[in-house]
């Protein structure tokens, strides 16, 4: 069965991974050419490249080993991009010069295609005294806004927007504001946010103790630990953030806890990393390793798994030497520790193929068994590499072998490490694989359950027509090829029907043999009881998970693709059946009511005067036109253009609140300004803020960063209850592995 013949697999390969010239001229004629390009480039760092190129090609062939997107797209491309998917940036100093130096480093890293993580806990809280300037600090969230604005302006390599993770410790004085920051739907949209939860905090939650919020030894406030925990839970219950990272567990289990301290992760959380830490990602496709699928003797070929893991470890280790790095500090960190993140995808499909229900006790045991085999093979392969090429430079046998992760490793593996060293400090991780899983024939992503057995997507053709394509899960397609229309067995379950606790069990089972971490989403039903929801997180902590991310359909983030309750039904995602029409512009009355606002920008000698006129429509007052005026002639051209553009949008009717969001997101590379104690990233963002203030005053918006106060009879039609993908505009966005991911084109918020 050639699953690459599926249109969606070919389209994703062509769009994301197929090498082309800048003008679009195709270089990779076939997917086999892509595999050959990768194999040749990663073998080029070997003493005898020809010896390894075919071995690497064989691992890639048939989608058995899936290097992460940065490697697949960039290896052998001879372009200035990094092959590393993710970085954690340097520790942010608590001074203005250092903060903006970190901002520069972040921009350079995202420009080359890397997602980044930052811990903002090192920035003093809002209101704290700033010595030497007789002013109060604006706090970490104000600087997160600056990062967010910068990220919007950076188009990552491969036409991807930058992705970021922000963390804050549970004892930071601004933790309350951090927890609820994304209640403002327009704020921090380029960030995933997670709270760093300590063991001491969890102990305090259990017995309902007081909890001090401190910075540099000073107690700013004392709160109830349980009440703070409930605030975190309520926020993620309501709008899926913040995530939770069990930071003490991460540091205790880290093989390198003797030479590094971790305080942040990459955007999707599967890679907790030290300052300037970087990691490569790749996945073994378990769905391609099952012998005799759906038969009584079906089983995973563990001999093939071991051989494939050995090759994959060598390929990923070579990638460290073949890659560019945005910063010298990242290169030094990568070469000193040579950490890689080898994981799996297609786990749920593999379980189906051996007749096992995802989340069942048998599935838990098989997951542990398979990932133990993977971890053992990876560590042994790295020991062999150390014998051939040397251990990673910071290897120190005694503390390395005494780390939490290594203490449970097989005795013979530990003995070999003690004798020969090891090439890679950490080896295993389970990353989001949404795009590469689609590229590999729509296998299930990572360790997630199958999301939907099949769905219909409508694809826009060059002539403007739309065609229907059925996208079928890999294991389901295999079943249909083998048994035709025979009904699916009862062990076929999907993400919509699983109990949340079953997700936790599978994540905990996988974490036992993953030395880094796991990106996974625990899907919860919309009507889940709040106490039951909180128990998901407590269970994740008690069973050894390093973090927890849930998704519950809600009013803020919307709902995911709806699927039929019957497993054999094919949900249709009606993409484009309802064309979104812009209505005829509203007629202008002879006179309109409005207000004029004075905006004084610190760097401008003359004030800007902003007038917003309103029209009464269907009993509601709504914006109709905008005028921007200033004596500063440097502003003349763009203020006229802005006036005409915004007024044209307003006159079309409907929900025009996006105008505010887009203006507020504009980042001026020359720097913004502090206005009334708040950092505004540009003069255009300030104008957006004034328009927002007006829309709130007339009752059009519910509040700052919020949506419509009430429906003003919007004059557009479409699928407003679903999230449209920003890349392909199709309504198939779902939360997978901690990231909003499109099932149609593979676009992921996390890159």
C-alpha positions in Angstrom: 0.0 0.0 0.0 1.5 3.3 -1.1 0.2 5.9 1.3 2.3 8.6 -0.3 -0.2 8.4 -3.2 -2.7 10.2 -1.0 -3.1 13.8 -2.2 -2.6 15.3 1.2 0.8 13.6 1.7 2.0 14.8 -1.7 0.7 18.3 -1.1 2.5 18.6 2.2 5.7 17.3 0.8 5.5 19.7 -2.1 4.6 22.7 0.1 6.9 22.1 3.1 9.7 19.6 2.3 10.4 19.5 -1.4 13.5 21.5 -2.3 12.9 24.2 -4.8 14.8 27.2 -6.2 13.7 30.6 -5.0 11.7 31.1 -8.2 9.8 27.8 -7.5 11.8 25.7 -9.9 11.7 22.1 -8.6 14.9 20.5 -7.4 13.6 17.4 -5.7 11.7 15.6 -8.5 10.3 12.9 -6.3 10.2 12.1 -2.6 13.0 9.6 -3.2 15.1 12.6 -4.2 14.3 14.2 -0.9 15.4 11.1 1.0 18.6 11.0 -1.0 19.3 14.7 -0.4 19.0 14.2 3.4 20.9 10.9 3.5 23.8 12.4 1.4 24.0 15.6 3.5 24.0 13.8 6.9 26.6 11.2 5.7 28.9 14.0 4.5 30.3 14.5 8.0 31.5 10.9 8.1 35.1 9.8 7.4 33.7 7.5 4.7 30.4 9.1 3.5 29.6 6.5 1.0 29.6 3.8 3.7 26.7 5.5 5.4 24.6 7.3 2.8 22.8 4.2 1.7 22.2 3.1 5.3 20.6 6.5 6.0 18.5 6.3 2.8 17.2 2.9 3.8 16.1 4.3 7.1 14.2 7.1 5.5 12.7 5.0 2.7 9.1 4.1 3.3 8.8 6.8 6.0 10.2 4.5 8.6 12.4 7.2 10.2 11.0 10.7 10.0 13.5 13.5 10.8 11.8 16.6 12.0 10.7 19.3 9.5 13.8 21.5 9.8 16.0 18.5 8.8 13.7 17.3 6.1 13.4 20.7 4.5 16.9 22.0 5.2 19.4 19.1 5.0 21.5 19.5 1.8 19.6 22.7 0.8 22.8 24.8 1.1 20.9 27.6 2.7 21.5 29.5 5.8 18.9 27.8 8.0 19.2 25.8 11.1 18.4 22.1 11.2 17.4 22.4 14.9 13.7 22.8 15.6 13.9 24.4 18.9 15.9 26.5 21.3 15.7 27.9 24.8 17.4 31.3 24.8 19.8 32.8 27.3 18.8 33.8 30.9 17.2 37.2 30.7 19.1 39.8 32.9 17.0 42.1 35.0 18.2 45.3 33.2 17.0 47.1 30.1 20.1 46.7 28.0 20.3 43.0 28.7 16.6 42.5 28.1 16.8 44.0 24.6 20.0 42.1 23.8 17.9 39.0 24.5 15.2 40.3 22.1 17.8 40.7 19.4 19.0 37.1 19.9 15.4 35.8 19.7 14.8 37.6 16.4 18.0 36.2 14.9 17.1 32.7 16.0 13.5 32.8 14.7 14.8 34.3 11.4 16.6 31.0 10.8 13.6 28.9 11.5 14.0 28.0 15.2 11.2 28.0 17.8 12.3 29.5 21.1 11.5 29.3 24.8 12.2 31.9 27.5 11.8 32.0 31.3 10.7 35.4 32.3 11.0 34.7 36.0 14.3 36.6 36.2 12.6 40.0 35.5 11.5 41.9 38.6 7.8 42.2 39.3 5.5 45.0 38.3 5.8 48.0 40.7 9.2 47.0 42.1 11.7 49.9 42.4 14.1 50.3 39.5 17.3 51.7 41.2 19.0 54.7 39.5 16.0 55.9 37.5 13.5 56.6 40.3 10.8 54.5 38.6 8.7 51.4 39.1 9.3 48.3 37.0 6.8 47.4 34.4 7.1 43.6 35.1 7.8 40.6 33.0 4.4 40.6 31.2 5.2 44.0 29.6 8.3 42.6 28.1 6.5 39.5 26.9 4.3 41.9 24.9 7.5 43.3 23.3 8.6 39.7 22.4 5.1 39.0 21.1 5.2 42.0 18.8 8.7 41.2 17.5 7.6 37.6 16.8 4.8 38.8 14.5 7.3 40.5 12.3 9.6 37.6 11.8 8.8 35.1 9.0 10.8 32.0 9.8 12.6 30.0 7.2 10.2 27.7 5.3 7.4 30.4 5.4 6.6 29.7 9.0 5.8 32.2 11.7 7.9 32.1 14.8 6.7 30.1 17.8 7.5 30.9 21.4 7.1 29.5 24.9 7.0 31.7 28.0 7.4 30.3 31.5 7.1 31.9 34.9 7.7 30.4 38.3 4.8 29.7 40.5 6.4 31.8 43.2 6.9 34.9 41.1 5.0 38.0 42.4 3.3 38.5 39.0 2.1 34.9 38.6 -1.5 36.0 38.9 -1.3 38.3 35.9 0.6 35.7 34.0 -2.0 33.1 34.6 -4.8 35.3 33.2 -2.9 37.2 30.5 -4.5 35.4 27.7 -8.0 36.2 28.8 -7.2 39.1 26.5 -7.8 37.3 23.2 -5.5 39.7 21.4 -2.6 39.4 23.8 0.5 37.1 23.6 -0.9 35.2 20.6 2.6 34.2 19.5 3.3 32.6 22.8 2.4 29.3 24.5 2.5 30.0 28.2 3.3 27.6 31.1 3.7 27.8 34.8 6.8 26.3 36.4 5.4 24.2 39.2 7.8 23.1 42.0 7.5 20.1 44.3 7.2 22.5 47.3 4.2 24.2 45.7 2.4 20.9 45.0 3.1 19.9 48.6 1.6 23.2 49.8 -1.5 22.7 47.6 -2.2 19.3 49.1 -2.3 20.6 52.7 -3.7 24.1 51.8 -0.6 26.0 53.1 0.3 29.7 52.6 2.5 30.3 49.6 5.0 33.2 49.4 5.4 35.1 46.2 9.0 36.3 46.1 11.7 37.9 44.0 15.4 37.9 45.0 14.6 36.9 48.5 11.9 39.6 49.1 8.4 38.4 49.9 5.9 40.6 47.9 2.8 38.8 48.8 1.5 35.6 50.6 -1.4 33.7 49.1 -3.1 30.4 49.6 -1.3 27.7 47.6 -4.6 25.9 46.9 -6.3 29.1 45.7 -3.4 29.9 43.4 -3.6 26.3 42.0 -7.3 26.7 41.4 -6.7 29.9 39.5 -4.3 28.1 37.2 -6.8 25.3 36.8 -9.7 27.6 36.2 -7.7 29.5 33.5 -6.7 26.3 31.6 -10.2 25.0 32.1 -11.7 28.1 30.5 -9.2 28.7 27.6 -6.6 25.9 27.5 -3.7 27.9 29.0 -1.4 28.1 30.9 0.2 24.7 30.7 1.9 23.2 33.7 5.5 22.1 33.8 6.8 20.2 36.8 10.2 21.9 36.9 11.8 20.2 39.9 11.0 16.7 38.4 12.6 17.8 35.2 15.8 18.9 36.9 16.0 15.9 39.2 15.7 13.5 36.3 18.0 15.4 33.9 21.1 13.4 33.0 23.0 16.7 33.1 21.8 18.0 36.4 25.5 18.2 37.5 26.3 20.9 34.9 23.0 22.7 34.0 19.8 24.0 35.4 16.6 24.1 33.3 13.9 26.8 33.7 12.2 26.8 30.3 11.2 24.5 27.4 10.8 24.8 23.6 7.4 26.0 22.3 5.6 22.7 22.6 7.2 21.5 25.9 8.8 18.3 24.7 12.3 19.7 25.2 13.2 21.2 28.6 16.5 23.0 27.8 19.2 25.0 29.6 20.1 28.5 28.5 21.0 28.4 24.8 20.1 24.8 24.7 19.1 23.4 21.3 17.7 20.1 20.2 17.2 18.0 17.1 14.0 16.0 16.7 13.1 12.9 14.8 10.6 10.1 15.1 10.5 6.4 14.5 7.2 5.6 12.7 5.9 2.6 14.7 3.0 2.1 12.3 5.5 1.0 9.6 7.1 -1.6 11.9 4.1 -3.9 12.6 4.3 -7.4 11.2 1.0 -9.1 10.1 -1.3 -6.2 11.1 -4.7 -7.1 12.3 -3.9 -10.8 12.4 -3.7 -13.0 15.6 0.1 -13.0 15.4 0.4 -9.2 14.8 3.4 -7.7 16.6 5.9 -4.9 16.4 9.2 -6.0 14.8 11.5 -5.1 17.7 14.6 -6.3 15.7 13.8 -3.8 13.0 13.1 -1.1 15.7 16.5 -1.6 17.3 18.3 -1.4 13.9 16.3 1.6 12.9 17.0 3.4 16.2 20.7 2.8 15.8 20.8 4.4 12.4 18.5 7.3 13.5 20.8 8.1 16.4 23.8 8.3 14.1 21.9 10.5 11.6 20.8 12.9 14.3 24.3 13.0 15.9 25.7 13.9 12.5 23.1 16.6 12.1 24.7 18.5 15.0 27.9 18.8 12.8 26.0 19.5 9.6 23.8 22.3 10.9 24.1 26.0 11.0 23.3 27.8 14.2 21.8 31.3 14.6 24.2 32.1 17.5 27.7 30.9 18.5 26.4 30.3 22.0 23.9 27.8 20.7 26.5 26.0 18.7 28.8 25.7 21.7 26.0 24.4 23.9 24.9 21.8 21.2 28.4 20.5 20.6 29.3 20.3 24.3 26.3 18.1 25.1 25.2 16.7 21.8 21.6 16.2 23.0 19.1 14.8 20.5 15.4 14.1 20.8 14.5 10.8 19.1 10.9 9.8 19.6 8.0 8.0 17.9 4.9 8.6 15.9 2.2 6.3 14.8 1.9 4.7 18.3 -1.9 4.7 18.2 -2.0 3.2 14.7 0.5 0.5 15.8 -1.7 -0.4 18.8 -4.7 -0.7 16.5 -2.7 -2.9 14.2 -1.9 -5.3 17.0 -5.5 -5.3 18.2 -5.1 -3.1 21.2 -7.4 -0.3 22.5 -5.5 2.9 23.2 -5.5 3.7 26.9 -6.3 0.1 28.0 -4.0 -1.7 30.5 -2.6 -3.7 27.5 -1.8 -0.5 25.6 0.0 0.9 28.6 2.1 -2.2 28.9 2.9 -2.3 25.2 3.8 1.4 25.2 6.2 0.9 28.1 7.7 -2.2 26.3 8.2 -0.5 22.9 9.6 2.8 24.4 11.9 0.8 26.7 13.2 -1.0 23.6 13.7 2.3 21.8 15.5 3.9 24.8 17.8 0.9 25.3 18.7 0.8 21.6 19.3 4.6 21.5 21.6 4.5 24.5 23.6 1.5 23.2 23.9 3.2 19.8 25.3 6.3 21.5 27.8 4.3 23.5 29.0 2.7 20.2 29.3 6.2 18.8 31.3 7.3 21.8 33.8 4.4 21.3 34.2 5.5 17.6 34.0 9.3 17.9 34.3 10.2 21.5 31.9 11.0 24.3 30.2 14.4 24.5 32.7 16.9 25.9 31.0 17.5 29.3 30.5 13.9 30.0 31.3 13.0 33.7 30.5 9.3 34.4 29.7 9.3 38.1 27.1 12.2 38.3 25.7 11.2 34.8 25.0 7.7 36.0 23.5 8.9 39.3 20.9 11.1 37.6 17.2 10.2 38.0 16.8 9.0 34.4 19.9 6.8 34.4 19.2 5.1 37.7 16.4 3.1 36.1 18.3 2.2 32.9 19.3 -1.4 32.4 22.4 -2.5 34.3 24.3 -3.6 31.3 23.7 -0.3 29.6 25.0 1.6 32.6 28.1 -0.6 32.8 28.9 0.1 29.1 28.4 3.9 29.7 30.7 3.8 32.7 33.4 2.0 30.6 33.1 3.8 27.2 31.2 7.0 27.8 28.3 8.1 25.7 28.1 10.3 22.6 24.8 12.1 23.4 23.8 13.5 26.8 20.1 13.0 26.3 18.6 11.0 23.5 14.8 10.6 23.7 11.8 13.0 23.3 8.3 12.8 21.9 7.6 15.9 19.8 4.6 17.1 17.8 4.5 15.3 14.5 1.4 16.6 12.9 2.9 17.6 9.6 5.3 14.8 9.2 2.6 12.3 10.1 0.4 13.6 7.4 3.4 13.5 5.0 3.9 9.9 6.0 0.4 8.8 5.0 -1.7 10.3 7.8 -0.3 8.1 10.6 -1.4 9.0 14.1 0.6 11.8 15.6 3.3 11.1 18.3 1.7 9.2 21.1 -1.7 10.8 20.6 -4.8 8.6 19.9 -6.2 8.7 16.4 -8.0 12.0 16.1 -10.6 11.0 13.5 -10.7 7.9 11.3 -11.5 9.9 8.2 -12.8 13.2 7.1 -13.4 15.0 3.9 -11.5 18.1 2.9 -12.4 20.5 0.0 -9.4 21.6 -1.9 -9.3 24.8 -4.0 -8.1 24.1 -7.5 -6.3 26.5 -9.9 -9.4 27.1 -11.9 -11.3 28.2 -8.8 -13.3 25.0 -8.4 -13.2 22.8 -5.3 -12.7 19.1 -5.2 -13.4 16.7 -2.4 -10.7 14.5 -0.9 -11.1 11.9 1.7 -8.4 11.8 4.3 -8.2 8.4 6.0 -6.1 7.4 9.0 -3.3 5.0 8.1 -4.5 2.1 10.2 -8.1 2.5 9.1 -7.0 2.5 5.4 -4.9 -0.6 6.1 -8.0 -2.3 7.6 -10.2 -1.3 4.6 -7.6 -2.6 2.1 -7.5 -5.9 4.0 -11.1 -6.4 4.9 -13.2 -4.1 2.7 -16.3 -2.8 4.3 -16.1 -5.1 7.3 -17.1 -3.2 10.5 -14.2 -1.8 12.6 -13.5 -3.8 15.8 -14.5 -2.3 19.2 -10.9 -1.5 20.0 -10.9 1.3 17.4 -11.2 4.4 19.6 -10.4 8.0 18.9 -9.6 11.2 20.8 -13.2 12.1 21.0 -14.3 9.0 22.9 -11.4 8.5 25.4 -11.6 9.4 29.0 -9.1 12.0 30.0 -7.5 9.7 32.6 -6.7 7.2 29.7 -4.6 10.0 28.1 -2.7 10.5 31.4 -2.0 6.8 31.7 -0.5 6.7 28.2 1.6 9.8 28.8 2.9 8.5 32.1 3.7 5.1 30.5 5.7 6.8 27.7 7.5 9.2 30.1 9.1 6.3 32.0 11.5 5.7 29.1 11.8 9.3 27.7 14.8 11.1 29.2 13.5 14.5 28.0 9.8 15.2 27.9 6.6 14.7 25.8 4.3 17.0 23.9 0.8 15.7 24.3 -2.7 17.1 24.5 -5.2 15.5 26.9 -8.6 16.0 25.3 -11.4 16.8 27.8 -15.1 16.9 27.0 -16.7 20.4 27.2 -19.0 19.3 30.1 -16.3 17.8 32.3 -16.7 18.7 35.9 -14.2 21.2 37.2 -13.0 18.9 40.1 -12.6 16.0 37.7 -10.7 18.3 35.4 -8.3 19.3 38.2 -7.8 15.7 39.0 -6.3 15.2 35.5 -3.4 17.4 36.5 -3.0 15.9 39.9 -2.9 12.4 38.4 -0.3 13.6 35.9 1.9 14.8 38.7 1.4 11.7 40.8 2.2 9.3 37.9 5.5 10.9 36.9 4.6 13.2 34.0 6.9 16.2 33.5 4.1 18.4 32.4 0.4 18.5 31.5 -1.5 20.2 28.7 -5.3 19.8 28.3 -7.8 21.0 25.7 -11.4 21.5 26.5 -13.7 23.2 23.9 -14.4 26.7 25.1 -15.7 30.1 24.2 -12.2 31.6 23.9 -10.3 29.1 21.7 -13.4 27.6 20.0 -14.0 23.9 19.3 -12.1 21.4 17.3 -13.3 19.5 14.2 -16.6 17.9 15.1 -16.8 14.2 14.3 -19.7 11.7 14.3 -20.2 9.6 17.4 -20.2 6.5 15.2 -16.7 5.3 14.6 -17.4 4.2 11.1 -18.9 7.5 10.0 -16.9 9.9 7.9 -17.2 13.5 9.1 -17.2 16.1 6.3 -15.2 19.2 6.9 -17.1 21.6 4.6 -14.3 23.8 3.5 -15.5 26.5 1.1 -19.1 25.3 0.7 -20.1 28.6 2.4 -18.2 31.3 0.5 -17.5 34.3 2.7 -19.0 37.3 0.9 -18.2 40.9 1.8 -21.5 42.8 1.8 -22.2 46.0 -0.1 -20.7 48.9 1.7 -23.0 50.7 4.2 -24.5 54.0 2.9 -23.3 57.1 4.6 -25.9 59.4 6.2 -25.6 63.1 5.8 -24.4 63.5 9.4 -22.7 61.2 11.9 -21.9 61.3 15.5 -18.4 60.7 16.6 -15.5 61.6 18.9 -12.1 63.0 18.5 -9.1 61.8 20.5 -5.7 63.4 21.1 -2.8 61.1 20.9 0.7 62.4 22.0 3.5 60.1 20.9 6.7 60.7 22.9 9.0 61.0 19.9 6.8 63.3 17.9 6.7 67.1 18.3 3.0 67.3 17.2 0.1 65.4 18.5 -2.1 63.1 16.3 -5.8 63.7 16.4 -8.0 60.7 15.7 -11.7 61.0 14.9 -14.0 58.0 14.8 -17.5 58.5 13.5 -20.3 55.9 14.1 -23.4 54.8 12.4 -26.6 53.4 14.0 -27.3 49.9 12.5 -29.9 47.5 13.7 -30.3 49.4 16.9 -26.5 49.2 17.6 -23.9 51.9 17.3 -20.9 50.8 15.3 -17.8 52.4 13.8 -18.2 53.8 10.2 -15.1 55.9 9.4 -11.9 57.1 10.8 -9.9 60.3 10.2 -6.2 60.8 11.3 -4.7 64.2 11.3 -1.4 65.7 12.4 0.7 68.8 11.8 3.7 66.6 11.4 4.1 66.3 7.6 6.2 63.2 8.0 3.0 61.4 8.9 0.9 62.7 6.1 1.1 59.9 3.5 0.6 57.0 5.9 -2.2 58.7 7.9 -4.1 59.3 4.7 -3.6 55.7 3.6 -4.6 54.5 7.1 -7.7 56.7 7.1 -8.9 55.3 3.7 -8.1 51.7 4.5 -9.7 51.5 7.9 -12.8 53.5 6.8 -13.2 51.1 3.8 -13.1 48.1 6.2 -15.6 49.7 8.7 -18.1 50.5 5.9 -18.3 46.8 4.9 -20.0 46.0 8.2 -19.7 42.8 10.2 -17.2 42.1 13.0 -14.4 44.6 12.3 -12.7 44.2 15.7 -9.7 42.5 14.0 -8.6 46.0 12.8 -7.8 46.8 16.5 -6.0 43.6 17.0 -3.8 44.0 13.8 -2.9 47.6 14.6 -2.0 46.8 18.2 0.3 44.0 17.0 2.4 46.3 14.8 6.0 46.4 16.1 8.3 49.3 15.2 11.9 48.0 14.9 13.2 51.4 16.0 11.4 50.8 19.3 8.1 51.7 20.9 7.4 54.0 23.9 6.0 53.9 27.4 2.6 55.6 27.5 0.7 55.9 30.8 2.8 53.2 32.3 2.2 50.7 29.5 4.7 49.8 26.7 3.2 50.5 23.2 5.3 48.8 20.4 4.6 51.5 17.8 2.6 54.6 17.0 0.3 52.4 14.9 -0.3 50.2 17.9 -1.2 53.4 19.9 -3.7 54.3 17.2 -5.2 50.8 17.5 -5.5 51.3 21.2 -7.4 54.5 20.8 -9.8 52.9 18.3 -10.3 50.1 20.8 -11.1 52.5 23.6 -13.7 54.1 21.4 -15.3 50.8 20.4 -15.6 49.9 24.1 -17.1 53.3 24.9 -19.9 52.9 22.3 -20.6 49.3 23.4 -19.3 47.6 20.2 -16.5 45.7 22.1 -16.9 44.1 25.6 -13.6 45.3 26.8 -9.9 45.6 26.1 -8.7 42.6 24.1 -12.2 41.1 24.1 -14.6 40.5 21.3 -18.0 41.9 20.4 -20.2 43.0 23.2 -23.2 41.7 21.3 -23.7 40.6 17.7 -24.1 43.7 15.6 -25.9 41.8 12.8 -22.6 40.9 11.2 -23.0 40.8 7.4 -20.8 37.9 6.6 -21.7 34.2 6.4 -19.4 31.3 7.0 -18.3 28.7 9.5 -17.8 31.1 12.3 -17.9 28.5 15.0 -14.7 26.8 13.8 -11.1 28.0 13.7 -9.8 28.7 10.2 -6.2 27.8 9.5 -4.0 30.9 9.0 -2.0 29.0 6.3 -4.6 27.4 4.1 -7.8 29.0 5.5 -9.5 25.6 5.9 -11.6 24.8 9.0 -9.7 21.8 10.3 -7.7 23.3 13.2 -7.5 21.0 16.2 -5.4 20.9 19.4 -2.8 18.1 19.0 0.3 17.5 21.1 0.0 20.9 22.8 -0.3 22.9 19.6 -3.1 24.2 17.4 -2.5 22.2 14.3 -4.3 22.1 10.9 -5.3 18.6 9.7 -5.5 19.8 6.1 -2.1 21.4 5.5 -0.2 20.5 8.7 0.3 24.1 9.8 1.2 24.3 13.4 1.4 27.2 15.8 4.5 25.5 17.2 6.2 25.4 13.8 
